[in-house]
Amino acid sequence: MRARFMVVAVAALLAGCTVGPNYVAPEMAVPPAFVGPQASVGTSVDPVRWWSAFGDPQLDGLVERALKGNPDIAIAASRVRQARLQEIVARSQGLPSVNASASPSHVEFSKNAGLSSIARAFSGGTGAGGTGSTGGIALPGSGITTYSVGFDASWELDLFGGVRRSTEGARARTEAAVWSKRDAAVTLAAEVAQAYFALRLDQAQIVTIEGEIVRQRRALEIAGNTAKVGLVPPIDVTRQRASITSTEARAEPVRADVDVRMHALAILLGEPPATLMAELAAPSVAPLGVPTIPAGLPSELLRRRPDVRAAERDLAASTADIGVAVADMYPKFSLTGMSQLISTALGNLFSGDSLQLTASGAAQFPLLDWGRRKSTVKSREEDREQAYLRYRSTVLQALRDVEDPLAQIAAERRRNAALQRAVVDAQSSAKAAESQYRTGFVAQTTLLNAETDVLTAREQLVSSDAQLRQLTVALFKALGGGWEQAE
């Protein structure tokens, strides 16, 4: 008993020996500030619910529904649960395992057993075909039944830290799964917002085209009236009617695209394609704002981006895997103990005389494996190198993901301001051309060209407004917004 306690004490002392490299989080050199133009001030935006900064309740509802119902989010959550279960499995490998057993057994001895002559001598000359027992010895041709209950325990001592490294790796993979789930939420929120704004762009273009059709029909009426009095030739009426037909045809592909956008949004919400047709059929009446946000610092980006954090945790897990492989190169020690109650009769099975104790220890030393263990260690080291390169690539891509929309937003804002002026100028030109056409000072082609310029300018402005919103969504996504600290 004393020796057993000494073994346990020695194991406890050696528990601090953990082979393999200790993980140190890498430090990536990042610029002190983003190079692209950015707003130094802006509205306070909640990074958890950044989509609310656009001021559209319908968008808020769609994103929240998607985060609850999207299958990809459910899959990511399942992976988190699975990783936590694997963490339990890894941790349990370093603990003793205990099993309970209970069994009856019966042995019927052969009549031709080799002990027949000895048994016959003890039995006083019983015939070869007879049976009997003397002094507790089972005779050939007889049977014996035994009953046993008990417990057995086994423990492989983690002297070199292989189990501890395995637990470290499992814990890091759980954290990586959590960050991957958050990254899925960030991506999903951005996809919903971008699909929603693309839908609203199509609907706004339809409204613009329909408004232009109304104006062109009014011009057709004017052309018809002036043709009746002979101020313009009848061909002008035909040309104006052809212009209306062309504008009407221009709207049909956009209407089809509206349906496609609604189908895509429904799928992102985890619902059938036609679910949102009635809900989103009407164009948005509220003006869609474009929030102005500061991009922050690159160092903050590395702490905020879920994909960067997940890549860093993968690197930690790969480092721990090296320790597991290194520990496999060292000897393995195990202890086994068994406590049983064994008796040939149920009546005295639970008496002290039925107790049987067994204890054993074992050691396994690696001798010859033809380079398998060393190659495994080298392979794990290559895995870590690849994980580091993936982490580095993720950080660089994260920096670019912010720089690109910053530059694009700045350029699009300047373009949007120019398009606003272009719309005003085109409307003024069209109004002047219409007045001159009524009095016969200009030909109809001048009016038609002016109408086309108005429609083109309005469509470009609507498209620019939508582009600003899309780029702002891309910036929010690049900054890693849209996840909650709930796991």
VMD Tcl script that draws the C-alpha trace (Angstrom):
set ca {
  {0.00 0.00 0.00}
  {2.82 2.33 0.86}
  {4.55 1.61 -2.44}
  {1.36 2.52 -4.28}
  {1.22 5.90 -2.60}
  {4.85 6.50 -3.53}
  {4.10 5.79 -7.19}
  {1.23 8.28 -7.12}
  {3.44 10.87 -5.43}
  {6.17 10.44 -8.04}
  {3.57 10.79 -10.80}
  {2.31 14.00 -9.25}
  {5.82 15.41 -9.09}
  {6.48 14.57 -12.73}
  {3.15 16.01 -13.88}
  {4.82 19.35 -14.50}
  {7.00 17.86 -17.27}
  {5.32 18.87 -20.50}
  {7.28 18.31 -23.67}
  {6.85 20.20 -26.90}
  {6.91 23.97 -27.63}
  {4.93 26.37 -25.48}
  {2.60 28.56 -27.53}
  {3.32 32.27 -27.85}
  {0.82 34.38 -29.78}
  {2.48 35.93 -32.86}
  {2.85 39.68 -33.13}
  {2.05 40.97 -36.58}
  {3.52 44.30 -37.60}
  {0.61 46.50 -38.65}
  {0.65 50.15 -39.78}
  {-0.17 52.76 -37.13}
  {-3.18 53.95 -39.15}
  {-5.07 53.10 -42.30}
  {-3.72 54.75 -45.41}
  {-7.04 55.28 -47.17}
  {-9.17 58.37 -46.49}
  {-11.54 57.96 -43.56}
  {-13.86 60.07 -41.53}
  {-12.25 61.40 -38.37}
  {-15.65 61.77 -36.78}
  {-18.89 59.95 -37.32}
  {-22.07 58.81 -35.71}
  {-21.70 56.41 -32.83}
  {-22.35 52.97 -34.29}
  {-22.97 49.87 -32.23}
  {-20.61 47.29 -33.76}
  {-22.83 44.44 -32.59}
  {-25.87 45.78 -34.50}
  {-24.20 47.98 -37.11}
  {-27.02 47.49 -39.61}
  {-29.30 49.63 -37.42}
  {-27.14 52.65 -38.34}
  {-28.86 52.70 -41.75}
  {-32.15 53.57 -40.07}
  {-34.25 50.95 -41.87}
  {-36.51 48.83 -39.60}
  {-37.09 46.28 -42.36}
  {-33.36 45.69 -42.71}
  {-33.07 45.31 -38.93}
  {-35.77 42.65 -38.92}
  {-34.31 40.73 -41.84}
  {-30.83 40.54 -40.31}
  {-32.16 39.41 -36.94}
  {-34.28 36.71 -38.59}
  {-31.32 35.52 -40.63}
  {-29.07 35.24 -37.58}
  {-31.69 33.01 -35.96}
  {-32.81 30.92 -38.93}
  {-29.91 30.60 -41.37}
  {-28.68 26.98 -41.72}
  {-25.02 28.04 -41.94}
  {-25.27 29.66 -38.51}
  {-26.86 26.49 -37.14}
  {-24.05 24.41 -38.64}
  {-21.44 26.71 -37.06}
  {-23.18 26.40 -33.69}
  {-23.19 22.61 -34.03}
  {-19.45 22.69 -34.70}
  {-18.93 24.66 -31.49}
  {-20.85 22.06 -29.52}
  {-18.91 19.28 -31.21}
  {-15.58 20.95 -30.40}
  {-16.56 21.25 -26.75}
  {-17.35 17.55 -26.65}
  {-13.95 16.78 -28.17}
  {-12.40 18.91 -25.44}
  {-14.06 16.67 -22.83}
  {-12.74 13.59 -24.63}
  {-9.18 14.97 -24.68}
  {-9.29 15.95 -21.01}
  {-10.64 12.54 -19.92}
  {-7.64 10.74 -21.43}
  {-5.50 11.92 -18.52}
  {-7.87 10.63 -15.83}
  {-8.23 7.11 -14.42}
  {-10.95 4.98 -15.95}
  {-13.07 2.87 -13.62}
  {-15.31 -0.02 -14.68}
  {-17.73 -2.17 -12.74}
  {-18.27 -5.84 -13.57}
  {-20.50 -8.66 -12.45}
  {-20.54 -12.14 -13.93}
  {-21.50 -15.71 -13.16}
  {-19.44 -18.45 -14.79}
  {-19.79 -22.20 -14.97}
  {-17.15 -24.71 -16.04}
  {-17.99 -28.33 -16.85}
  {-14.79 -30.37 -16.57}
  {-13.93 -33.03 -19.16}
  {-14.02 -36.64 -18.13}
  {-10.73 -37.14 -19.93}
  {-8.98 -34.25 -18.16}
  {-5.33 -34.82 -17.39}
  {-5.96 -34.66 -13.65}
  {-8.25 -37.70 -13.64}
  {-5.68 -39.99 -12.03}
  {-4.88 -37.43 -9.30}
  {-8.55 -36.85 -8.65}
  {-9.15 -40.59 -8.51}
  {-6.42 -40.96 -5.90}
  {-7.99 -38.28 -3.72}
  {-11.45 -39.78 -4.15}
  {-10.42 -43.23 -3.02}
  {-10.57 -45.04 -6.33}
  {-13.75 -43.72 -7.88}
  {-14.26 -45.25 -11.31}
  {-13.31 -43.49 -14.47}
  {-16.90 -42.77 -15.24}
  {-17.78 -41.50 -11.74}
  {-17.91 -37.96 -10.39}
  {-17.24 -36.41 -7.08}
  {-15.05 -33.91 -5.18}
  {-12.70 -34.17 -2.27}
  {-11.06 -31.33 -0.35}
  {-12.51 -28.69 -2.71}
  {-10.88 -30.21 -5.82}
  {-13.21 -30.48 -8.80}
  {-13.19 -33.97 -10.25}
  {-13.17 -34.81 -13.94}
  {-16.69 -34.97 -15.28}
  {-17.96 -32.54 -12.63}
  {-18.78 -28.81 -12.90}
  {-18.13 -25.67 -10.87}
  {-19.99 -22.33 -10.81}
  {-18.40 -19.08 -9.60}
  {-19.88 -15.63 -9.04}
  {-17.91 -12.37 -9.10}
  {-18.58 -8.65 -8.72}
  {-16.04 -5.89 -8.54}
  {-14.32 -2.83 -9.91}
  {-11.23 -2.30 -12.00}
  {-9.33 0.94 -12.56}
  {-6.60 1.82 -15.03}
  {-4.56 4.99 -15.36}
  {-1.95 5.90 -17.95}
  {0.31 8.43 -16.26}
  {0.72 11.64 -18.24}
  {4.35 12.05 -17.21}
  {5.43 13.92 -20.35}
  {2.34 16.04 -20.93}
  {0.91 14.40 -24.04}
  {-2.62 14.53 -22.62}
  {-2.14 18.09 -21.42}
  {-1.00 19.15 -24.89}
  {-3.95 17.32 -26.41}
  {-6.28 19.20 -24.05}
  {-4.62 22.51 -24.98}
  {-5.18 21.74 -28.66}
  {-8.81 20.76 -28.10}
  {-9.44 23.94 -26.11}
  {-7.88 26.07 -28.84}
  {-10.01 24.34 -31.47}
  {-13.12 25.04 -29.41}
  {-12.20 28.72 -29.30}
  {-11.50 28.67 -33.04}
  {-14.95 27.15 -33.63}
  {-16.52 29.93 -31.55}
  {-14.72 32.59 -33.56}
  {-15.68 30.85 -36.81}
  {-19.31 30.99 -35.73}
  {-18.94 34.69 -35.06}
  {-17.31 35.13 -38.47}
  {-20.28 33.34 -40.04}
  {-22.58 35.82 -38.30}
  {-20.54 38.78 -39.60}
  {-20.63 37.42 -43.15}
  {-24.32 36.60 -43.00}
  {-25.33 40.04 -41.72}
  {-23.31 41.66 -44.51}
  {-24.82 39.37 -47.17}
  {-28.35 40.15 -45.99}
  {-27.67 43.89 -46.00}
  {-26.07 43.82 -49.44}
  {-28.88 41.72 -50.91}
  {-31.45 44.03 -49.34}
  {-29.81 47.17 -50.71}
  {-29.50 45.55 -54.14}
  {-33.24 44.85 -53.99}
  {-34.01 48.43 -53.01}
  {-31.78 49.66 -55.85}
  {-33.80 47.66 -58.37}
  {-37.05 48.94 -56.93}
  {-35.77 52.53 -56.96}
  {-34.74 52.14 -60.60}
  {-38.23 50.89 -61.43}
  {-39.74 53.92 -59.69}
  {-37.38 56.18 -61.65}
  {-38.26 54.53 -64.96}
  {-41.98 54.64 -64.25}
  {-41.72 58.33 -63.32}
  {-39.97 59.00 -66.60}
  {-42.65 57.08 -68.49}
  {-45.31 59.31 -66.95}
  {-43.38 62.40 -68.07}
  {-42.86 60.96 -71.55}
  {-46.56 60.23 -71.90}
  {-47.26 63.81 -71.07}
  {-44.81 64.79 -73.80}
  {-46.63 62.40 -76.15}
  {-49.86 64.18 -75.41}
  {-48.21 67.50 -76.19}
  {-46.80 66.11 -79.44}
  {-50.23 64.84 -80.40}
  {-51.88 68.19 -79.78}
  {-49.24 70.17 -81.65}
  {-49.40 67.70 -84.55}
  {-53.15 68.24 -84.83}
  {-52.69 71.94 -85.38}
  {-49.85 71.33 -87.81}
  {-47.02 72.75 -85.73}
  {-45.07 69.48 -85.83}
  {-45.10 66.59 -88.29}
  {-46.98 63.35 -87.34}
  {-43.67 61.50 -87.27}
  {-42.90 63.26 -83.98}
  {-45.82 61.46 -82.34}
  {-44.52 58.12 -83.58}
  {-41.05 58.87 -82.30}
  {-42.35 59.85 -78.88}
  {-44.43 56.67 -78.67}
  {-41.36 54.59 -79.62}
  {-39.37 56.30 -76.87}
  {-42.03 55.32 -74.31}
  {-42.00 51.72 -75.52}
  {-38.22 51.59 -75.22}
  {-38.37 52.96 -71.68}
  {-41.04 50.45 -70.67}
  {-38.92 47.60 -72.01}
  {-36.01 48.92 -69.98}
  {-37.91 48.17 -66.75}
  {-38.71 44.49 -67.41}
  {-35.24 42.99 -66.67}
  {-35.13 45.05 -63.49}
  {-38.52 43.65 -62.39}
  {-37.23 40.13 -62.91}
  {-34.14 40.99 -60.90}
  {-36.37 42.16 -58.03}
  {-37.85 38.67 -57.75}
  {-34.38 37.11 -57.82}
  {-33.22 39.42 -55.02}
  {-36.23 38.47 -52.89}
  {-35.52 34.79 -53.43}
  {-31.90 35.26 -52.37}
  {-32.93 37.14 -49.22}
  {-35.41 34.41 -48.25}
  {-32.74 31.73 -48.59}
  {-30.39 33.76 -46.38}
  {-33.16 33.81 -43.77}
  {-33.46 30.04 -44.02}
  {-36.92 30.24 -45.58}
  {-38.48 29.20 -48.94}
  {-37.70 31.53 -51.89}
  {-41.18 33.06 -52.20}
  {-41.54 33.92 -48.51}
  {-40.68 37.62 -48.79}
  {-42.51 38.42 -52.04}
  {-45.46 40.16 -50.34}
  {-43.44 41.60 -47.46}
  {-40.91 43.41 -49.66}
  {-43.04 44.10 -52.74}
  {-43.50 47.79 -51.93}
  {-40.43 50.02 -52.41}
  {-39.01 51.60 -49.30}
  {-40.68 54.91 -48.53}
  {-38.15 56.05 -45.94}
  {-34.93 57.53 -47.29}
  {-32.09 55.05 -46.88}
  {-29.29 56.74 -45.00}
  {-25.57 56.11 -45.37}
  {-23.81 56.25 -41.99}
  {-20.38 57.77 -41.70}
  {-18.05 55.74 -39.50}
  {-14.41 56.01 -38.49}
  {-12.40 52.93 -39.34}
  {-10.43 52.92 -36.09}
  {-6.90 51.56 -35.76}
  {-5.38 48.49 -37.44}
  {-4.42 47.05 -34.03}
  {-8.08 47.15 -32.99}
  {-8.98 45.34 -36.19}
  {-6.88 42.30 -35.23}
  {-8.74 42.02 -31.92}
  {-12.14 42.49 -33.50}
  {-12.05 40.38 -36.67}
  {-13.42 36.87 -35.97}
  {-11.53 35.28 -38.87}
  {-8.22 36.66 -37.55}
  {-8.98 35.36 -34.06}
  {-9.98 31.96 -35.45}
  {-6.75 31.72 -37.45}
  {-4.74 32.58 -34.33}
  {-6.52 29.84 -32.35}
  {-5.82 27.34 -35.15}
  {-2.16 28.25 -34.82}
  {-2.30 27.58 -31.07}
  {-3.93 24.19 -31.69}
  {-1.24 23.24 -34.23}
  {1.46 24.17 -31.72}
  {-0.12 21.93 -29.08}
  {-0.26 19.06 -31.59}
  {3.54 19.11 -31.75}
  {3.69 18.42 -28.00}
  {1.34 15.46 -28.41}
  {3.62 13.96 -31.06}
  {6.78 14.62 -29.02}
  {5.25 12.95 -25.94}
  {4.65 9.84 -28.02}
  {8.43 9.45 -28.34}
  {8.81 8.94 -24.57}
  {8.00 5.88 -22.43}
  {4.45 5.26 -21.27}
  {3.61 4.13 -17.75}
  {0.28 2.78 -16.58}
  {-1.24 1.49 -13.35}
  {-4.02 -1.05 -13.08}
  {-5.95 -2.12 -9.99}
  {-8.78 -4.58 -9.52}
  {-11.02 -5.28 -6.53}
  {-13.37 -8.28 -6.77}
  {-15.65 -10.44 -4.69}
  {-15.41 -14.03 -5.95}
  {-17.23 -17.05 -4.55}
  {-18.73 -20.34 -5.67}
  {-21.91 -19.57 -3.73}
  {-24.13 -16.50 -3.82}
  {-24.74 -16.84 -0.10}
  {-21.22 -15.87 0.94}
  {-20.31 -13.71 -2.12}
  {-20.42 -10.49 -0.10}
  {-18.34 -11.75 2.80}
  {-14.81 -10.62 3.61}
  {-13.37 -13.98 2.63}
  {-14.54 -13.43 -0.98}
  {-12.41 -10.29 -1.45}
  {-9.64 -10.51 -4.04}
  {-7.28 -7.59 -4.83}
  {-5.00 -7.25 -7.83}
  {-2.55 -4.46 -8.65}
  {-0.10 -4.15 -11.50}
  {2.04 -1.60 -13.25}
  {3.33 -1.53 -16.80}
  {5.91 0.41 -18.78}
  {6.21 0.65 -22.53}
  {9.42 1.91 -24.11}
  {9.61 2.84 -27.82}
  {12.51 1.06 -29.46}
  {12.12 0.71 -33.21}
  {9.41 2.33 -35.32}
  {11.40 3.03 -38.50}
  {11.19 6.80 -38.06}
  {7.42 6.98 -37.63}
  {7.41 9.08 -34.44}
  {10.08 11.52 -35.61}
  {8.30 11.97 -38.93}
  {5.06 12.61 -37.09}
  {6.73 15.37 -35.07}
  {8.14 16.94 -38.27}
  {4.73 16.71 -39.91}
  {3.11 18.52 -36.96}
  {5.77 21.22 -37.20}
  {4.88 21.72 -40.86}
  {1.22 21.95 -39.84}
  {2.15 24.74 -37.45}
  {4.13 26.55 -40.14}
  {1.14 26.37 -42.47}
  {-1.16 27.62 -39.70}
  {1.16 30.58 -39.10}
  {1.19 31.44 -42.81}
  {-2.62 31.23 -42.91}
  {-2.78 33.55 -39.91}
  {-0.41 36.01 -41.55}
  {-2.40 35.88 -44.80}
  {-5.64 36.46 -42.90}
  {-4.20 39.53 -41.18}
  {-2.95 41.02 -44.45}
  {-6.30 40.36 -46.13}
  {-8.10 41.97 -43.18}
  {-6.05 45.14 -43.61}
  {-6.84 45.21 -47.31}
  {-10.53 44.56 -46.64}
  {-10.61 47.86 -44.73}
  {-8.37 49.90 -47.01}
  {-10.31 49.06 -50.18}
  {-13.79 50.26 -49.08}
  {-12.26 53.34 -47.43}
  {-10.78 54.43 -50.74}
  {-13.89 53.41 -52.69}
  {-16.28 55.22 -50.34}
  {-14.30 58.44 -50.62}
  {-14.32 58.26 -54.42}
  {-18.01 57.30 -54.57}
  {-18.99 60.23 -52.35}
  {-17.32 62.62 -54.78}
  {-19.00 60.86 -57.71}
  {-22.38 61.00 -55.92}
  {-22.08 64.75 -55.40}
  {-21.28 65.22 -59.09}
  {-24.25 63.05 -60.11}
  {-26.58 65.12 -57.95}
  {-25.49 68.21 -59.87}
  {-25.88 66.30 -63.13}
  {-29.50 65.41 -62.31}
  {-30.32 69.04 -61.59}
  {-28.69 70.17 -64.83}
  {-30.41 67.45 -66.88}
  {-33.81 68.33 -65.45}
  {-33.28 72.00 -66.24}
  {-32.23 71.17 -69.80}
  {-35.24 68.88 -70.31}
  {-37.62 71.50 -68.99}
  {-36.15 74.14 -71.32}
  {-36.26 71.74 -74.29}
  {-39.92 70.93 -73.60}
  {-40.83 74.64 -73.55}
  {-38.95 75.28 -76.78}
  {-40.48 72.21 -78.42}
  {-44.00 73.45 -77.61}
  {-43.30 76.67 -79.44}
  {-41.52 74.93 -82.29}
  {-38.09 76.40 -81.67}
  {-36.36 73.00 -81.40}
  {-36.83 69.67 -83.10}
  {-38.28 66.67 -81.28}
  {-34.94 64.89 -81.27}
  {-33.62 67.59 -78.96}
  {-36.45 66.89 -76.49}
  {-35.98 63.12 -76.72}
  {-32.27 63.45 -76.07}
  {-32.95 65.67 -73.07}
  {-35.44 63.13 -71.68}
  {-32.90 60.35 -72.10}
  {-30.28 62.44 -70.29}
  {-32.64 62.93 -67.33}
  {-33.40 59.22 -67.07}
  {-29.72 58.29 -67.33}
  {-28.68 60.83 -64.71}
  {-31.38 59.70 -62.28}
  {-30.48 56.02 -62.73}
  {-26.81 56.79 -62.16}
  {-27.59 58.72 -58.98}
  {-29.81 55.95 -57.63}
  {-27.09 53.44 -58.44}
  {-24.47 55.60 -56.71}
  {-26.63 55.87 -53.58}
  {-26.90 52.09 -53.48}
  {-23.18 51.71 -54.14}
  {-22.40 53.91 -51.15}
  {-24.55 51.71 -48.95}
  {-22.97 48.53 -50.34}
  {-19.46 49.86 -49.72}
  {-20.41 50.91 -46.19}
  {-21.67 47.40 -45.53}
  {-18.37 46.05 -46.84}
  {-16.52 48.35 -44.44}
  {-18.63 47.20 -41.49}
  {-17.91 43.59 -42.44}
  {-14.19 44.31 -42.83}
  {-14.12 45.85 -39.35}
  {-15.52 42.61 -37.93}
  {-18.83 43.95 -36.68}
  {-21.95 41.86 -36.15}
  {-21.16 39.27 -33.47}
  {-22.03 39.10 -29.80}
  {-20.04 37.79 -26.83}
  {-22.68 35.19 -26.03}
  {-20.93 31.82 -26.42}
}
mol new
graphics top color blue
foreach p $ca { graphics top sphere $p radius 0.5 }
foreach p [lrange $ca 0 end-1] q [lrange $ca 1 end] { graphics top cylinder $p $q radius 0.2 }
display resetview
